[in-house]
Amino acid sequence: MAAADVQIVSRAQWGAKPPEPDQTYTWMPWQGGVAIHYKGNTDGWDPAANHNDCFGQMRDIQATGMEDEGTDIAYNFVVCQHGVIFEGRGMGVRSAANDTETKGANQDYYAIMSLIGSTRFPWGSDDQPSAAMLAAIRNLIGHLRLVGKAGPRIRGHRDLATTECPGAALYPYVTNGSLEPPPIPPSPPAPLNTILRSQWGARPPAAVTRVPITTRTGFTVHYSAGTSATTPRQIQNYHMDSNGWSDIGYNFLVDVAGRVYEGRGWEVEGAHASGHNVTHLGVCFIGSDGDVTPAVLRSIRSIYDRANALSGRTLAKTWHGGLSGNSTACPGSQLRTWVQGGMVSDDVPGMTDPPPSSGGMGGGMTSVRTVAAQQKAVNDAGYSPALVVDGFWGPKTDAGVRWLQGRLGVTADGLWGPNTEVAYQAQINGSAPGGGMSSVRSTASQQRAVNTMGYSPALVVDGFWGPSTDTGVRWLQGRLGVTADGLWGPGTEAAYQAYYDEGALLAVDGDFGPGTIRATQRALGTTVDGQWGPASIRALQSHLNNWSNAGLVVDGGMGPGTIKALQRHLNTMIAAGLAVDGFWGYATIAALQKALNRARF
């Protein structure tokens, strides 16, 4: 099956409204796959009748989604009984339909709604999916795997949250393999696409130093020396919060499955090898010695071949510990031997992106405002000629954003960060944003988020800001470990998303019980059994040595030295404000729980 076999009704064709400006969320569907939904209450409408009615249903579904969340239709795609696929959020935008009961449900799964339910809801039986609908869902799943980076899992909504969705009639098809697309015949290696910074949820850099790709002379291989479950966002947190660097140190990263992540990109100076950051590109394998797979080698070789093509020369093949002035075991014996042997790999795919002009650094998707929302804001400010609002970053959008920043009186660097957003909000509202409705999340959505985290008594979700909502938001911020000021800004949103996507979902109660121990063990990459013993302590000591330069003896003893190193680490990573006294008590454990919840440990 090829991607061209799937025909999709575009948003424009079914009459979608433009989405509201939305927060940039981490989007990693390769970690999960697809989640199947149904409409549920069809209010007497017959899904198998006039196909023209399906277009109106799409508009109604979007209207409901925008009323609930203030952004857009919640689903990526919708399939009707006539076997027609409608574009919802599409492939490039994370779902908002899978709920937050399961960690990472929206981050890791496309949401596909089947346009069926019960025509006599709630008293009647569920509509049976037609053969055309099932075939369309099956083909769509294959399409998403082929070109949308969807993972292999097919789940029902009920597998991710407490719900009847996708209904008693459709759910058996989810579980019995009927929606599994046919295998794709073997073909030459597909081009290696890079997971961009906006897709893995990168923080904006504090500073950027450009280096033309044509001046590079070397290519350096690293490893992270931690668990292969570490995410690029966690590595970026370590580098920025613990090391004080302006950004993640590497130009690119590769995980055990061979997926390539954009770090600083092609044309930005790295922070990966002292004395060689300008001359050498740095690529990091996310894992430890012994974790390297053939897919890792293929991808690193692909990045190297692409670097040669872009630079116009053959770059020197080097490894971290082999560079002058860099005495380190990195990248471990496996990768070191491979580099010394010439970086040989079979079936190397070609690498097509990101283009050298992006670097992922100078602008584009940020944690504050999407590219399309930036383009619209520039146009609304009177920029001429008006930008095309297409969601793609390029020289024209960069120039427009810099123009707007100049008018706002902030640094004209092309990066729409928190300072630009505050200045823009002050300009359009006449004052800086306060509590309540923010540029990130509507008041009703804030109220729902507070309730989802277990606030009691639950807030009334009425969209009105008042003392009760203010108290609830401050409670949530305290639990997330961010400033409890009642203002739901980018910092609160990033912490909230990290809590559900990568965080441990712990109650911050200062109790080092089995749940907290298991979360700590997962973060350390050691055996997860809820028992804190010498093996777990050795993993903690190694972790602190790797990420905080603690200089601990890895002896499995939880003495004052290890606790002090942990306290210093927590102070650095989440500004915990702990006294570095070596005392293992409530404050230190609560800070550890906050760091685990925010995936900053």
Summary of the structure (lengths in Angstrom):
residues: 601
radius of gyration: 24.9
end to end distance: 42.9
largest distance: 74.8
contacts: 1982
relative contact order: 0.08
helix: 39%
strand: 10%
